[in-house]
Amino acid sequence: MFIACRLSDPLRKKAVLTACLALAALLCLPPALSGAPAPAGTTSAPAERRPLLQPGKKTLYQRVISHPGARLYSGPGQDAAPLPDAVRTFTAFYVYGREGARLEAGVSTTGPDGWIDANKTTEWPQAITMLFTERSSRMPVLFFKDHEALVQTCTDEHLDRRMAAYRAAAEAARTDEQESARQNDPTLPVIAMEPPDREGAVSRDRFYLMPVLNMDNQFQATKLIEVASIDPGLDPLNTAAGEAGRTPPAELRTAIAFVIDTTISMRPYIEQSLSVVRDIYDKLEKSPNGDKVAFAVVAYRSNVALTPGLEYSSRVISDFKTVRDRASLEHALAAVREASVSSHSVDEDAMDGVKTAADKLSWEGYSSRVMLVVSDAGALKGSDPHAATGMDPTEMADYLRANKIWPTVMHIKSPKNRANHAPAEQAHRELSRLSDGNASYIAINASTPAAGAAAFDKAGKALADSYSQLAEATAAGKLLTKPAARALSSDPEQRARQLAEITGYAMQLEFLGSHRRNKAPSVVRAWIADADLEQLGATPPTQIMAVEPAVLLTKNQLSDLSAQVKLLIDQATRAQRLGGSDFFQNLVSVAAQVTRDPSRFSYAPGQNLARTGVLSEFLEGLPYKSDVLGMTEDEWYNKSVGEQTQFINRLKSRLARYEEYDRDRANWESFGSPNAGDWVYRVPLSMLP
């Protein structure tokens, strides 16, 4: 009953009924299915059809993913009748046969559902797709016609010059007709490119799929990846796809939220935060675009059940206010007082403050979203029983990215907390990590309260002032200067301006791309580098990732994954207490199945691939591996008990993030399906086990 309620799509129903019948057969006819002679007088059940195997594999089946507008037909011939059930965009099908221009396909491994046009599908040997990283210091991605052209480019002594020439040629032709002609021109190695900076980035709101078809790992600093690029656009059959039903922002408005630690030692910085807001408001009142920048304040401390005198764990002091309402914000902030008692730990519940700001402030209507976290302490770990969110900074950073919020942490390093400086800095860097490898993190040297307050004042004003200029420049139609890839300054004020340039430029390109409804390039097959080749060819070379891996999961598959991870955490806890050797094998099996083939994982989530002897097939050829898949069993058992516990706690934090994915309605794509269990989400590989 539970399965039937979750899976209401007709194709899914058929797959589940078939699986249930197969399970019933397993329970009722064990001798026949185990290969033993059937009892006299019985009739053997007909053998189930299995999908075609991938070339050279014994257990991995051929899979394709459907394009917008795909249909299922009753047969391979062009005169075959279309089947009544609609095909959702980006449905993964197993291939049972190939005849003419069509594939015999099914959503399960127990039988086909019909025939589908091959040109309405893309081969997909595993479930990994690529996402463009934010555009700050990196250049737009170029799509190469073939592997050889990309290898020749990477081995060119003058890589930066060659890439510049290719980019100039690609930017010279930006219409669909020219792009189509370029893809068919045998003399041009580059067949498509990401939108150039002047047009903006592909918005994070835009749902596209870049399935990985092949990979080459011959270069140390970058992987070469064969991909397709599919954008559902505004397909009327998929009314929820891409940007349909979403109104692009008419103007760039900036929201800056101060998330302030208000424990005993933070009094000088509460006062300085008010000084920063006042100073920027004074400037905005003289600007014609002053109403396009707003400030909010959230305060946090720690667990009040443990220490009632703290009054609150986190609290919204004021929602976003523009210069028109500055008196209201200043009044609210002036009333904030530091706590009168100490909390239970040197670390405070920073993640609760961050999540309260993300969830309870009115971010709607603001395309540029900035969060300034101010603290002289670290952050409670998600596994701490007194932490409110259950998430570590890494998972919280992913949560903020999904909400298009850019965090910067101002870490006040006072002599009192010297012993906690290193772990606190690590946590804050994880929360504010950028794709170029830097962190939006500013250390404030507070050798004395006066010195710390002065440095904080300068850095805070530099940040807020730079973000205010972002709104004004965009309103005036000016593209900000692209920040150069360089080491960040250790001086707080200078570093603040550099970080504002990096994140501000990325936010402006995101706004322009959303405003213009930029599409991902449409490419059947092409090769890309996962790092910015121009930066690798520069002097000195810098590695900036241009794309990052994710796995396409349905709500049902994410639910199955959550349930299995819960079981694994329980199993790990028992193993540490009582002993046991199955935990790591089961964990690797889950990670491998979800990365390679989430549909099969949903049907057999507890399968131990190591015991069945097929783990190597699931791991071979994966272009990217999660933390677990990159670890050997010996490495796991050589970890100390403390290290294993730390790893298990990380799983708990991932599990808390999965619960937030489930609630994140804005980033699930339904493609017209009324059944929420069939909606899809691109889960970053870094968030999988």
Residue, then its C-alpha position, 0 to 999 in steps of 0.5 A: m500500500f505504501i509503495a502504491c501511494r508513493l508511485s502513482d505514475p503509470l510507468r512506475k506502477k507497472a514497474v512496481l507491480t512487476a517487481c512485486l510479482a517477482l518478489a511473490a515468485l521468489l517467496c512462493l517458488p524457491p526451488a524453481l528459482s534457485g535452480a533446483p528441480a521443480p516439484a512434479g506437476t508444476t509449471s515453470a514461470p516464464a523467464e523475465r526479460r532483462p535489459l541489454l548489457q553495457p559493452g564488456k559488462k556482466t551486470l551493468y545494463q544499458r540506459v538512456i535518458s529521455h529528452p523533452g517531447a519524447r513518447l513511447y510507441s507500441g512498436p519499432g515501426q514508424d506506423a506504430a501507435p503512440l502509447p497513452d502514458a506521457v513520458r516525463t523529461f529526463t526519465a531514465f530508461y533501460v534499453y531492451g532492444r534496438e531496431g531501426a530508429r527506435l529503442e525498446a525501453g522500460v523504466s525497470t529491469t523487469g520488462p520493457d514499457g514500449w518503444i522510444d525514438a533514439n534521437k529523443t534520448t541520450e545514452w547514460p552509462q551512470a547517473i552523474t551529470m555536471l553543473f556549471t560552477e558560479r562565474s566569478s574568476r573563471m571563463p565560460v566553458l567551451f564545448f569541443k567537437d571531439h576528444e582529439a581536439l581537446v587533447q591537442t588544446c590541452t597540450d599546446e605550449h600556448l594554451d592561453r592563446r589558443m583558448a582566447a582564439y577559440r573563445a573569440a570565434a565562439e563569441a562571434a557567432r551567438t545565434d542558433e543558426q550560426e551555432s548550428a552551422r558551427q557544429n557542422d563545420p569540420t574545420l572548427p573544433v569548438i561547437a558551443m560555449e556557455p553564454p559569455d560574461r556580457e550576457g550573464a551566466v546560466s541561472r541556477d533557477r534554470f534546470y538543464l542536464m549535462p549527463v556524463l558519457n565518457m571521461d579521460n583522466q590523463f591530465q593531473a589538473t583537469k578531467l576531460i569529459e564527454v557530455a551531452s547538454i539538454d535544456p528542456g526550455l519552455d516545452p509546453l508539455n513540461t509546464a514546470a520545466g526550466e524557467a516556465g512559470r517563473t518571472p525573471p527579476a526586473e532589477l537587481r536588488t541586494a539583501i545583506a543579512f548580518v548574522i551575529d553571535t551575541t554571546i558575552s564577548m561580542r559586545p563591541y562587535i554588536e555596536q560596530s555592526l550598527s556603525v556599519v549599517r549607519d555608515i552605508y545608510d548615509k551613503l544610500e540616502k544620497s543615491p537614486n538607487g538607495d532603495k535597492v539595498a536592504f539590511a537585516v539582522v539575526a542573532y544567535r547564541s546556543n542551546v537554551a534548554l541546557t542554559p536557560g539564561l541564554e534566552y534564545s538559540s537564534r532570533v530574527i532581530s529585524d527583517f530586511k529594511t531599506v533606507r526608507d525604514r532605517a530608523s526601524l532597523e537601527h532601533a531594533l539593532a540598538a536594543v540587542r544586548e550580549a548574553s548575561v551568561s556563558s553557553h555550555s561550549v566554547d563553540e556557539d550554534a552558528m548553524d542555527g543562526v545561519k539557518t534561521a536567517a536563510d529560512k525566516l528572512s524575506w529574501e524574495g525579491y532580492s537577486s543579490r543575497v549576502m550573509l555576513v556571519v560575525s563571531d569570535a567562536g566556532a560552530l557546534k558540530g551537527s552531531d552535537p546533541h545540543a545543535a539545532t540543525g544537525m548539519d555541519p558547515t559543509e552541508m549548511a554551505d550546500y543549503l545556502r547555495a540552493n537558496k542562492i545566498w552567499p555567506t562571508v564569515m568575519h572571524i574575530k580572533s581574540p586572545k581569550n579563544r586562542a586555543n579554538h582559533a584553528p578549529a573555528e577557522q576550519a568550520h568557517r572556511e567550510l561554510s564559506r568555500l568558493s569554487d575557486g578554492n578560496a573561502s569567503y572568510i575574513a580573520i579579524n585580529a582582536s589582540t585588544p577589543a579596540a583593535g578588533a573593533a576598528a578592523f571589523d569596522k573597516a572590513g564590514k564597511a568595505l563589504a557592505d559598500s562594495y555590495s551596494q555598488l553592485a546594485e547601482a552598477t547593474a541599475a546603470g547597465k554597467l558590467l562589473t570588472k571581472p576579478a582576476a584569479r589571484a591570492l587574497s590579501s591577509d589585510p581584512e579591509q583589502r580582503a573584504r573588497q576582493l571577496a565582494e568583487i568575486t561574489g558580486y561579479a558572480m551575482q551580477l552574472e546570475f542576475l543577468g542570466s536569470h533576467r535574460r532566461n539564458k539557456a545551457p548550450s544544446v549539444v548532442r555530444a561534446w568534450i569539455a574540461d572540468a577546470d578553466l583551461e585559461q587559468l591552467g594556461a596562465t602564469p602561474p597556473t591556477q585550478i578553478m573548477a568550471v563544472e561540478p558533478a551531481v547525481l539526478l535523483t527522484k524524491n522516491q530515490l532520495s527517500d530510499l537513500s535516506a532510509q538506507v543511510k539511517l540503517l547504516i548509521d545504526q549498523a555502524t553504531r552497533a559495530q563499534r559497540l559489538g564488533g562487525s565487518d559489514f558496515f563498510q561494505n554496505l556503505v560502499s555498496v549504497a554509494a556505488q549503486v546510487t552513483r551508477d544506477p539509482s533506479r536499481f538501488s531503489y529496487a534493491p537498496g540493501q544489496n551488498l555488491a562486494r559479496t555478489g562480486v560485482l562491486s568493481e563493475f559499478l566502480e569502473g569508469l565512474p568519472y567522479k567518486s564520493d568520499v566513500l568510493g575513494m576509500t579502500e576497506d583497509e583504509w577504513y579499518n586502519k582509521s582510529v575509533g575517533e576517526q571512524t566516529q567522525f566519519i559516521n557523524r558526517l553521515k548524520s550531517r548528510l542525512a539532515r541535509y537530505e531532509e532539507y532537500d525533501r522540503d526544498r520545493a523550489n529546486w525540485e522539478s516536476f516536469g508536469s508530473p502531479n506525483a511528487g515522488d517522481w520529481v527530480y533534483r540534482v544532488p551534488l556528489s559531495m553530498l552523497p555518502 
